[in-house]
Amino acid sequence: MNRKSIVFYGAGRYAETNLSRWIYKGLKPVCFADSDEKKHYSELCGFEVLPLDEAMRRFPDYELLISVKVGFFEVYEYLLENGVPRERFYKYSGPKWCPLIGRHFNINGAGVSACCLLNAVVSSRFHG
């Protein structure tokens, strides 16, 4: 299965710290996107940081992976309000690792999942 272009949203310390682990797990971004204008058109770990609309324009087949630790739900709402359809959020898959890839929460096109230390996954579906 061909994956789409993965755009990581959030070009902060959390993304910088975890990027090598995500790449090891097969999640290599085509770029980062961020709302902080001071970061636009700079680089994070060798990947360009773009405004959200520029990343969406350059990579029309994008899937968005939220790469922030704090304010995850606020970022998700911000992205929805700024034109990112729910179905464009990256959907984790693969039998070898937890679908939450080190997060406490994962939002995909259908709902929110939370993972405990035992990798027991619970899910809450979006309505509407």
Sequence and secondary structure as in RCSB ss.txt:
>XXXX:A:sequence
MNRKSIVFYGAGRYAETNLSRWIYKGLKPVCFADSDEKKHYSELCGFEVLPLDEAMRRFPDYELLISVKVGFFEV
YEYLLENGVPRERFYKYSGPKWCPLIGRHFNINGAGVSACCLLNAVVSSRFHG
>XXXX:A:secstr
     EEEE  SHHHHHHHHHHHHTT   SEEE S GGGTTEEETTEEEE HHHHHHH TT EEEE  SSSHHHH
HHHHHHTT  GGGB     TTS TTTT SEEE SSEEEEE TT  EEEEE   
